[in-house]
Amino acid sequence: MPVYKLDIVDRVAPAWQGTAIATGGWVRADCEREARRCFGEAEPRKRGASSSLVIFSPWYDTRVTNCRLDQSHEDLAGGMIELTNGLRLKIKG
């Protein structure tokens, strides 16, 4: 299964106000759509964030994030997201 790298393109988009993952990272997925889903579903909400701030995760939005194949993390385990800050998150589901 290939590895995808997701990056933030537009850091000032309002959707980021209610999100806790504000850095890019890598995920093993079958396709770009699945990679974006993994980030969107793994994302914890910020404490105290109003539910009106985020209708859906910005990780699904191609205007504010970029997703591409990446071979730099071929050793990444399935079921995990590795963020650029070194934090690892388990994929839900």
C-alpha atoms as one frame of an Amber mdcrd trajectory, in Angstrom:
protein
   0.000   0.000   0.000   1.439   3.405  -0.953   2.284   6.243   1.434   0.692
   9.669   1.016   1.980  13.001   2.361  -0.610  15.589   3.325   0.359  19.249
   3.729  -1.470  22.424   4.659  -1.687  24.876   1.750  -3.900  27.599   3.271
  -3.203  28.027   7.001  -5.635  30.932   7.424  -8.760  29.102   6.209 -11.491
  29.346   8.890 -11.877  25.539   9.043  -8.522  25.273  10.874  -9.914  27.158
  13.910 -11.641  24.062  15.273  -9.000  21.503  14.428  -6.233  20.037  16.524
  -4.035  18.605  13.758  -2.442  21.721  12.309   0.578  20.086  10.707   1.002
  17.763   7.758   2.108  14.175   7.821   2.158  10.748   6.212  -0.314   7.893
   6.036  -0.419   4.534   4.279  -3.562   4.365   2.100  -4.883   2.847  -1.122
  -5.689   6.225  -2.711  -5.755   9.977  -2.071  -9.388   9.850  -0.967  -8.590
   7.254   1.699  -5.521   9.214   2.861  -7.645  12.333   3.343 -10.297  10.280
   5.165  -7.676   8.893   7.544  -6.530  12.403   8.476 -10.073  13.725   8.728
 -11.253  10.920  10.998  -8.122  10.807  13.161  -8.370  14.484  13.891  -9.371
  15.331  17.463 -11.316  18.559  17.940  -9.785  21.363  19.950 -11.165  21.636
  23.457 -13.800  24.297  23.665 -14.107  24.612  19.890 -17.591  25.490  18.809
 -19.259  22.905  16.625 -20.205  25.739  14.281 -16.547  26.361  13.410 -15.996
  23.169  11.445 -18.617  21.643   9.181 -16.121  19.063   7.965 -12.422  18.521
   8.412 -10.191  20.737   6.253  -8.201  17.611   5.364 -10.932  16.761   2.826
 -10.664  20.173   1.139  -8.257  20.307  -1.831  -8.242  24.129  -1.626  -6.551
  24.173   1.790  -4.561  20.912   1.782  -2.334  19.028  -0.611  -2.091  15.233
  -0.845   0.523  13.398  -2.914   2.332  10.082  -3.105   5.552  10.117  -1.101
   8.327   7.514  -0.878  10.226   9.029   2.047   8.291   7.047   4.695   8.038
   3.577   3.158   8.653   2.069   6.615   5.459   3.655   8.013   3.221   1.047
   9.638  -0.341   0.653   8.422  -3.036   2.016  10.704  -0.900   4.988  11.788
  -0.458   8.623  10.831   2.944  10.183  11.413   2.821  13.960  11.672   5.700
  16.194  10.610   6.275  17.055  14.284   6.975  13.358  15.020   3.672  12.630
  16.771   1.979   9.380  15.738  -1.773   8.883  15.757  -3.694   5.658  15.459
  -6.262   5.653  12.666  -9.807   5.156  13.915 -11.897   2.278  12.596
